[in-house]
Amino acid sequence: MYFTQLAIDASKMTKGELSAITTFSGVAIVFGMLLILVIMIAIFGFFGKAGNGKSDKKVKAEKMPKVKKIAEPSSVKNAVNASDDDEVIAVISAAVAMMYEGTGKKAVIRSIRPSSVGRSAWANAGIRDNVRAF
């Protein structure tokens, strides 16, 4: 059987029929190629796992570094208070002194500790901006 016998005679078709055949064949080719790519990726993934000889959990466990036991929260607070940097304390003191400069009052800083807020200042500003009334 020859290809010319299987081909569609385009001279007897209207423009609408030709455009419909062209559209259908283009969509069929695109989805066919996508299906072939999905199958090829699945095959590569199968051979990639089979060639390794180890499961993903064992590989992840081997790559993970050994971690020491996490310190208790109370010791973390003491470590933070003990390791306050002199420069940070000086900057905070200067900022407070500048706030009270024109008032005639004297500010005393008794302690400096990190805030326990769950979100950063930028996150809180974004939330305030998004939930305020129009």
Secondary structure, DSSP 8 states (H G I E B T S, - for coil): --HHHHS--GGGS-HHHHHHHHHHHHHHHHHHHHHHHHHHHHHHHHHHHHHH-S-HHHHHHHHS--------HHHHHHHHHHT--HHHHHHHHHHHHHHTTTT--------------SS-HHHHHHHHHHHS--
